[in-house]
Amino acid sequence: MTPTPAGWYDAARYRELTSIAGLISSPRAYRASPDVINWSPSLPGDCTELTAWAQELLQELGWPAEAMERWTCRTEKGRAHAVLIVHMTLASGVAAVVLDLRHVTPMRKVDLAYTKWTKIEGPPARC
């Protein structure tokens, strides 16, 4: 894992990240900002498929592949779940930021009550 370069994360990248977080958390109700993504997809699928889709879209928008990892974990109720973690260099240091269909906005990994984290190896499956 290599985090995004220092100074790379800016207001435009913030809009991309938050738009995609909104899309995967509520695909039928959320509409992304027109300057980021000008369509509202119907995203059927489970958390694994939506995580792979989010990773693919971020890469198409120019996000570095080496800064992203897909992980499985257990939710607060012990249910299996999958998320995308983006390692970003911020002014305060490197942060593991999670795109999770259970949250409308990106979350810091340390703020989630998930357990049993396991990295998903290999490229994402095409959805």
SVG drawing of the C-alpha trace seen along z (x, -y; Angstrom):
<svg xmlns="http://www.w3.org/2000/svg" viewBox="-34 -22 38 35">
<polyline fill="none" stroke="black" stroke-width="0.4" points="0.0,0.0 1.2,-3.4 -0.8,-6.4 -1.8,-9.2 1.0,-11.7 1.3,-14.7 -0.8,-17.6 -2.8,-15.4 -6.0,-15.3 -7.9,-18.6 -11.5,-19.9 -12.1,-18.2 -10.8,-14.8 -13.0,-15.3 -16.1,-15.8 -15.2,-12.6 -14.8,-10.6 -17.9,-11.8 -20.0,-11.4 -18.9,-7.8 -19.6,-7.1 -23.1,-8.5 -23.6,-6.4 -22.7,-3.1 -24.6,-3.9 -27.9,-4.8 -27.7,-4.1 -31.3,-4.8 -31.8,-8.0 -28.4,-9.7 -27.5,-12.0 -23.8,-12.9 -22.7,-16.5 -22.8,-17.0 -19.1,-18.1 -18.1,-14.7 -20.4,-12.1 -23.3,-13.1 -25.4,-10.0 -27.2,-8.1 -26.7,-4.4 -28.8,-1.6 -26.3,0.4 -27.6,3.8 -25.3,6.1 -23.9,6.7 -21.1,4.9 -18.4,6.9 -19.7,5.9 -20.2,2.2 -16.7,2.0 -15.2,3.4 -17.3,0.9 -16.2,-2.0 -12.5,-1.0 -12.8,-0.8 -14.5,-4.1 -11.9,-5.9 -9.2,-4.4 -10.9,-5.7 -11.0,-9.2 -7.2,-9.0 -6.9,-7.8 -3.8,-5.7 -4.6,-2.0 -1.8,-1.4 -3.6,-3.6 -6.7,-1.4 -7.4,1.9 -10.6,4.0 -11.2,5.5 -13.7,7.8 -14.6,7.3 -17.4,8.0 -20.0,5.4 -21.1,4.4 -23.5,7.3 -20.9,9.8 -22.1,9.9 -19.7,10.3 -19.1,7.1 -16.8,5.6 -15.4,2.1 -12.9,0.1 -10.1,-1.6 -8.2,-4.5 -4.9,-5.4 -4.6,-9.2 -1.9,-11.6 -3.6,-14.5 -2.1,-17.5 -2.4,-15.6 -0.6,-12.5 -1.7,-9.3 -5.3,-8.2 -7.2,-5.0 -10.5,-6.3 -13.3,-3.8 -15.9,-3.8 -18.7,-1.7 -22.2,-1.2 -23.5,-1.5 -22.3,-5.2 -23.2,-8.1 -19.9,-9.8 -16.3,-8.4 -15.3,-7.3 -12.0,-7.0 -11.3,-3.3 -10.5,-4.1 -14.0,-5.5 -15.7,-2.3 -16.7,0.4 -15.9,3.2 -13.7,6.2 -11.8,9.1 -10.3,7.1 -9.0,9.2 -7.5,7.8 -9.0,9.1 -6.2,10.1 -6.2,9.8 -7.9,7.5 -11.6,6.7 -14.0,8.8 -15.8,7.0 -19.4,6.3"/>
</svg>
